[in-house]
C-alpha cells in the first residue's frame, strides 16, 4: 500500500507540473511520515551522503566544459566541418544538424545542451533554405538525444556510480551506438527531404575546403580523444578527465579561437551553476528516495515479478524497454537512472545481460523520452530556440522516434554493437 501511495503521489505531482526534484522529495517525505517511524531528517542525511561522491564531481565539470566550448566558438567550427562533409546532399542542412550534434555530443555530454548549442545556428539556417520550421526544430531535438550516448555522457556517469561499474568502459560502449544513431537519423532526414523537395547546396565543396574546415575543427575534435584516451590509458580518472576538459576548453577558446572573453566565461560559469544546482538537488533527493524504496523492499518485489519472465530473456527485455519508454515520457533521465537501476539491474543480470550493455539500454530508452511529450525536454529547448509550437514539432518528430526505437531494438538484442568495441580494446 505504501509503495502504491508513493508512486501514485509522484505521478500526481508530476501531472500538476511540480519540478521532478521537489516531487521526489515530497512524495518520499509524505510516505515516510505516515508509514514508518523514521524521522524525516533521514531524507536530508541520505541526500547529503549520497552526493558525497568523488566520481560525481565530474558532472559539473563536464557541464562547464560543454558551455565553455559552446561560448568559445567551437560549435560554429563543428557546423562548418559537418556542412562541408554532407551539406551538398538532398536534405543536406538537416544532415549537417545531425552530424554537428554528434560532434558536439562528444564535448557536452548533455542532450538539451546539444540542442541549444547547435539549434541556435542550424534552425534559422534551415528555415532560410525553406525547410519547414517544425521539421527543422524536430531534427535538432531528435539529434540532441545523441548527446547522452556518445561519450562523455553525464547520464552514463550517474549510471556507473549507481551500478558500480567502470565509467571508462561505459564511455567506450557508447561510441558505436552513437554513430549508428546518427546515421539512422541522417537516413530519416534524407527520406523526408527527398519526399518534400528540401534542397541542398548547389555545389559540392572541394577537398581543399573540407581540409580547411577539418583543420579549424581539429582542436574541438581532440576533446573526446583526450578524454577517452586519458581514462583508458590510466593517465587520469573520469573525474580528472572532466577537469582536464575544462582547462582545455579555456585554452582553446581563449588562445586558439580567441572568442572566449570574460563576459562569455562568466556566462558559462553562471549557466553551469544553475544547471548543476538543480541537478544535484534532484540527484540528492533521488538517492534518498532510492534508499527508502530499498528499505520498503520494492526492488525485491519487482524482481520477483519480473523473474516470471526470466525463462524468456527476449520478453523480459521487451517489457523493460516498453516500461522505460513510457516512463521517459514523464520522468527526467537522471532521476529515472538513479531510481530504476537498483531495481532492474539484479533482474537482467540473472539472464546474463552485462551491466555495461544494460546501462546503454536504460540511457537510450530514457533519451528517447527527451523527444516524447509531455516531458520531452529537448522539444521545449527546440521550441524556445526556433519559436515553433510544441504541437508542430511533436508532429514532425514521429518519424525520428520510430527510427530511434528501431535502433534501440537492435542494440537491445545484438550486444555486439555495444560491447564489441569494448571487447576488442580489452
Number of C-alpha atoms within 10 A of each C-alpha: 6 14 13 10 14 20 15 13 19 21 17 13 18 18 13 8 10 13 15 22 19 17 21 28 22 18 20 26 20 14 18 19 12 10 10 12 8 11 10 14 9 15 22 14 13 20 22 18 12 17 17 12 11 11 18 18 16 21 24 21 23 27 26 27 28 29 26 30 26 25 22 26 20 26 24 18 20 26 26 20 25 26 24 22 22 22 25 19 21 20 28 25 30 35 30 26 33 30 26 29 33 26 25 31 29 28 32 30 27 26 28 22 22 34 32 20 24 27 29 17 15 25 27 17 16 22 17 11 13 13 21 17 21 24 24 27 37 31 27 30 34 31 32 36 31 34 29 28 32 30 28 32 27 22 29 28 26 22 28 22 17 16 18 10 15 16 25 24 20 26 25 23 27 28 19 19 23 23 16 16 24 25 16 18 24 24 16 20 25 19 13 17 22 14 10 12 13 20 18 18 17 9 9 14 15 10 11 9 15 17 14 14 20 20 14 18 23 16 17 25 18 13 21 20 12 14 26 21 15 18 20 18 10 11 12 16 19 28 20 19 24 24 21 19 23 21 15 20 27 19 15 21 24 18 12 14 16 13 16 24 13 10 10 16 19 13 14 22 16 14 15 20 15 10 13 17 13 13 16 18 17 22 25 26 28 29 23 25 25 24 20 20 19 15 10 14 14 15 21 17 12 13 17 12 12 16 16 10 16 16 10 12 16 13 12 18 21 15 14 17 21 12 12 23 20 16 17 27 21 21 23 21 23 20 23 21 25 23 20 16 20 19 21 18 19 16 22 21 12 12 17 9 17 14 21 25 20 22 24 26 21 27 24 30 24 29 30 27 28 28 29 23 17 16 20 23 21 30 31 23 22 31 22 16 19 23 13 19 16 20 13 16 24 19 12 18 23 15 15 23 18 13 16 24 16 14 17 21 14 14 21 22 13 13 16 16 19 25 22 14 16 20 12 7 9 7
